[in-house]
Amino acid sequence: MTDLSAFPIATRWPASHPDRIQLYSYATPNGVK
């Protein structure tokens, strides 16, 4: 399992289901992810 704490997105929007693949569709400064 990848340590999500290494990714800033994981600290801003914690995964509601860490055991699943998360689809982040937030509008970020880099565009929609």
PyMOL Python script that loads the backbone (N, CA, C, O; Angstrom):
from pymol import cmd

cmd.read_pdbstr("""\
ATOM      1  N   MET A   1       0.844  -1.198   0.000  1.00  0.00           N
ATOM      2  CA  MET A   1       0.000   0.000   0.000  1.00  0.00           C
ATOM      3  C   MET A   1       0.874   1.241   0.000  1.00  0.00           C
ATOM      4  O   MET A   1       1.826   1.340   0.775  1.00  0.00           O
ATOM      5  N   THR A   2       0.550   2.180  -0.866  1.00  0.00           N
ATOM      6  CA  THR A   2       1.305   3.425  -0.938  1.00  0.00           C
ATOM      7  C   THR A   2       0.998   4.300   0.272  1.00  0.00           C
ATOM      8  O   THR A   2      -0.152   4.412   0.694  1.00  0.00           O
ATOM      9  N   ASP A   3       2.030   4.912   0.819  1.00  0.00           N
ATOM     10  CA  ASP A   3       1.838   5.812   1.956  1.00  0.00           C
ATOM     11  C   ASP A   3       1.290   7.137   1.453  1.00  0.00           C
ATOM     12  O   ASP A   3       2.029   7.968   0.925  1.00  0.00           O
ATOM     13  N   LEU A   4      -0.018   7.324   1.623  1.00  0.00           N
ATOM     14  CA  LEU A   4      -0.672   8.514   1.081  1.00  0.00           C
ATOM     15  C   LEU A   4      -0.251   9.796   1.779  1.00  0.00           C
ATOM     16  O   LEU A   4      -0.512  10.888   1.274  1.00  0.00           O
ATOM     17  N   SER A   5       0.396   9.679   2.933  1.00  0.00           N
ATOM     18  CA  SER A   5       0.828  10.877   3.650  1.00  0.00           C
ATOM     19  C   SER A   5       1.914  11.621   2.884  1.00  0.00           C
ATOM     20  O   SER A   5       2.220  12.773   3.191  1.00  0.00           O
ATOM     21  N   ALA A   6       2.497  10.957   1.881  1.00  0.00           N
ATOM     22  CA  ALA A   6       3.522  11.598   1.060  1.00  0.00           C
ATOM     23  C   ALA A   6       2.903  12.556   0.047  1.00  0.00           C
ATOM     24  O   ALA A   6       3.607  13.364  -0.558  1.00  0.00           O
ATOM     25  N   PHE A   7       1.593  12.466  -0.136  1.00  0.00           N
ATOM     26  CA  PHE A   7       0.914  13.310  -1.108  1.00  0.00           C
ATOM     27  C   PHE A   7       0.091  14.382  -0.405  1.00  0.00           C
ATOM     28  O   PHE A   7      -0.765  14.064   0.420  1.00  0.00           O
ATOM     29  N   PRO A   8       0.345  15.663  -0.726  1.00  0.00           N
ATOM     30  CA  PRO A   8      -0.389  16.763  -0.088  1.00  0.00           C
ATOM     31  C   PRO A   8      -1.904  16.636  -0.242  1.00  0.00           C
ATOM     32  O   PRO A   8      -2.649  17.029   0.655  1.00  0.00           O
ATOM     33  N   ILE A   9      -2.365  16.091  -1.366  1.00  0.00           N
ATOM     34  CA  ILE A   9      -3.801  15.949  -1.605  1.00  0.00           C
ATOM     35  C   ILE A   9      -4.438  15.072  -0.535  1.00  0.00           C
ATOM     36  O   ILE A   9      -5.595  15.275  -0.165  1.00  0.00           O
ATOM     37  N   ALA A  10      -3.688  14.106  -0.044  1.00  0.00           N
ATOM     38  CA  ALA A  10      -4.229  13.186   0.955  1.00  0.00           C
ATOM     39  C   ALA A  10      -4.401  13.870   2.307  1.00  0.00           C
ATOM     40  O   ALA A  10      -5.250  13.477   3.107  1.00  0.00           O
ATOM     41  N   THR A  11      -3.593  14.892   2.554  1.00  0.00           N
ATOM     42  CA  THR A  11      -3.713  15.597   3.822  1.00  0.00           C
ATOM     43  C   THR A  11      -4.796  16.657   3.761  1.00  0.00           C
ATOM     44  O   THR A  11      -5.385  17.000   4.786  1.00  0.00           O
ATOM     45  N   ARG A  12      -5.069  17.184   2.568  1.00  0.00           N
ATOM     46  CA  ARG A  12      -6.114  18.193   2.412  1.00  0.00           C
ATOM     47  C   ARG A  12      -7.491  17.548   2.340  1.00  0.00           C
ATOM     48  O   ARG A  12      -8.456  18.042   2.925  1.00  0.00           O
ATOM     49  N   TRP A  13      -7.566  16.442   1.617  1.00  0.00           N
ATOM     50  CA  TRP A  13      -8.830  15.710   1.498  1.00  0.00           C
ATOM     51  C   TRP A  13      -8.563  14.243   1.821  1.00  0.00           C
ATOM     52  O   TRP A  13      -8.311  13.447   0.917  1.00  0.00           O
ATOM     53  N   PRO A  14      -8.617  13.880   3.101  1.00  0.00           N
ATOM     54  CA  PRO A  14      -8.349  12.490   3.489  1.00  0.00           C
ATOM     55  C   PRO A  14      -9.324  11.525   2.807  1.00  0.00           C
ATOM     56  O   PRO A  14     -10.508  11.826   2.656  1.00  0.00           O
ATOM     57  N   ALA A  15      -8.812  10.374   2.401  1.00  0.00           N
ATOM     58  CA  ALA A  15      -9.655   9.389   1.740  1.00  0.00           C
ATOM     59  C   ALA A  15     -10.730   8.881   2.697  1.00  0.00           C
ATOM     60  O   ALA A  15     -10.432   8.464   3.816  1.00  0.00           O
ATOM     61  N   SER A  16     -11.973   8.920   2.249  1.00  0.00           N
ATOM     62  CA  SER A  16     -13.062   8.432   3.089  1.00  0.00           C
ATOM     63  C   SER A  16     -13.034   6.908   3.176  1.00  0.00           C
ATOM     64  O   SER A  16     -13.508   6.320   4.148  1.00  0.00           O
ATOM     65  N   HIS A  17     -12.465   6.271   2.132  1.00  0.00           N
ATOM     66  CA  HIS A  17     -12.316   4.817   2.109  1.00  0.00           C
ATOM     67  C   HIS A  17     -10.873   4.496   1.720  1.00  0.00           C
ATOM     68  O   HIS A  17     -10.600   4.219   0.552  1.00  0.00           O
ATOM     69  N   PRO A  18      -9.951   4.529   2.678  1.00  0.00           N
ATOM     70  CA  PRO A  18      -8.524   4.327   2.391  1.00  0.00           C
ATOM     71  C   PRO A  18      -8.229   2.994   1.709  1.00  0.00           C
ATOM     72  O   PRO A  18      -7.196   2.853   1.054  1.00  0.00           O
ATOM     73  N   ASP A  19      -9.116   2.022   1.853  1.00  0.00           N
ATOM     74  CA  ASP A  19      -8.891   0.710   1.260  1.00  0.00           C
ATOM     75  C   ASP A  19      -9.326   0.654  -0.201  1.00  0.00           C
ATOM     76  O   ASP A  19      -9.185  -0.379  -0.856  1.00  0.00           O
ATOM     77  N   ARG A  20      -9.848   1.756  -0.706  1.00  0.00           N
ATOM     78  CA  ARG A  20     -10.305   1.792  -2.097  1.00  0.00           C
ATOM     79  C   ARG A  20      -9.506   2.807  -2.900  1.00  0.00           C
ATOM     80  O   ARG A  20      -8.877   3.703  -2.337  1.00  0.00           O
ATOM     81  N   ILE A  21      -9.536   2.659  -4.208  1.00  0.00           N
ATOM     82  CA  ILE A  21      -8.933   3.671  -5.071  1.00  0.00           C
ATOM     83  C   ILE A  21      -9.828   4.898  -5.049  1.00  0.00           C
ATOM     84  O   ILE A  21     -11.026   4.803  -5.316  1.00  0.00           O
ATOM     85  N   GLN A  22      -9.254   6.044  -4.732  1.00  0.00           N
ATOM     86  CA  GLN A  22     -10.035   7.266  -4.638  1.00  0.00           C
ATOM     87  C   GLN A  22      -9.989   8.050  -5.946  1.00  0.00           C
ATOM     88  O   GLN A  22      -8.941   8.154  -6.583  1.00  0.00           O
ATOM     89  N   LEU A  23     -11.125   8.594  -6.333  1.00  0.00           N
ATOM     90  CA  LEU A  23     -11.180   9.459  -7.507  1.00  0.00           C
ATOM     91  C   LEU A  23     -11.361  10.886  -7.023  1.00  0.00           C
ATOM     92  O   LEU A  23     -12.447  11.289  -6.607  1.00  0.00           O
ATOM     93  N   TYR A  24     -10.274  11.641  -7.088  1.00  0.00           N
ATOM     94  CA  TYR A  24     -10.330  13.039  -6.668  1.00  0.00           C
ATOM     95  C   TYR A  24     -10.691  13.911  -7.864  1.00  0.00           C
ATOM     96  O   TYR A  24      -9.921  14.004  -8.820  1.00  0.00           O
ATOM     97  N   SER A  25     -11.841  14.540  -7.817  1.00  0.00           N
ATOM     98  CA  SER A  25     -12.281  15.388  -8.925  1.00  0.00           C
ATOM     99  C   SER A  25     -12.413  16.831  -8.468  1.00  0.00           C
ATOM    100  O   SER A  25     -13.253  17.581  -8.965  1.00  0.00           O
ATOM    101  N   TYR A  26     -11.563  17.211  -7.506  1.00  0.00           N
ATOM    102  CA  TYR A  26     -11.575  18.588  -7.027  1.00  0.00           C
ATOM    103  C   TYR A  26     -10.862  19.501  -8.015  1.00  0.00           C
ATOM    104  O   TYR A  26      -9.880  19.100  -8.641  1.00  0.00           O
ATOM    105  N   ALA A  27     -11.353  20.719  -8.154  1.00  0.00           N
ATOM    106  CA  ALA A  27     -10.671  21.702  -8.990  1.00  0.00           C
ATOM    107  C   ALA A  27      -9.467  22.237  -8.218  1.00  0.00           C
ATOM    108  O   ALA A  27      -9.623  22.980  -7.250  1.00  0.00           O
ATOM    109  N   THR A  28      -8.288  21.863  -8.645  1.00  0.00           N
ATOM    110  CA  THR A  28      -7.056  22.284  -7.979  1.00  0.00           C
ATOM    111  C   THR A  28      -6.363  23.353  -8.819  1.00  0.00           C
ATOM    112  O   THR A  28      -6.728  23.565  -9.976  1.00  0.00           O
ATOM    113  N   PRO A  29      -5.364  24.031  -8.244  1.00  0.00           N
ATOM    114  CA  PRO A  29      -4.606  25.023  -9.018  1.00  0.00           C
ATOM    115  C   PRO A  29      -3.977  24.427 -10.281  1.00  0.00           C
ATOM    116  O   PRO A  29      -3.682  25.151 -11.232  1.00  0.00           O
ATOM    117  N   ASN A  30      -3.776  23.120 -10.287  1.00  0.00           N
ATOM    118  CA  ASN A  30      -3.194  22.460 -11.449  1.00  0.00           C
ATOM    119  C   ASN A  30      -4.266  21.979 -12.427  1.00  0.00           C
ATOM    120  O   ASN A  30      -3.962  21.330 -13.427  1.00  0.00           O
ATOM    121  N   GLY A  31      -5.510  22.302 -12.127  1.00  0.00           N
ATOM    122  CA  GLY A  31      -6.602  21.827 -12.972  1.00  0.00           C
ATOM    123  C   GLY A  31      -7.394  20.750 -12.259  1.00  0.00           C
ATOM    124  O   GLY A  31      -7.115  20.433 -11.103  1.00  0.00           O
ATOM    125  N   VAL A  32      -8.368  20.191 -12.933  1.00  0.00           N
ATOM    126  CA  VAL A  32      -9.201  19.153 -12.335  1.00  0.00           C
ATOM    127  C   VAL A  32      -8.453  17.831 -12.348  1.00  0.00           C
ATOM    128  O   VAL A  32      -7.983  17.386 -13.396  1.00  0.00           O
ATOM    129  N   LYS A  33      -8.345  17.210 -11.195  1.00  0.00           N
ATOM    130  CA  LYS A  33      -7.667  15.911 -11.114  1.00  0.00           C
ATOM    131  C   LYS A  33      -8.718  14.803 -11.032  1.00  0.00           C
ATOM    132  O   LYS A  33      -8.368  13.625 -10.957  1.00  0.00           O
TER     133      LYS A  33
END
""", "prot")
cmd.dss("prot")
cmd.show_as("cartoon", "prot")
cmd.util.cbc("prot")
cmd.orient("prot")
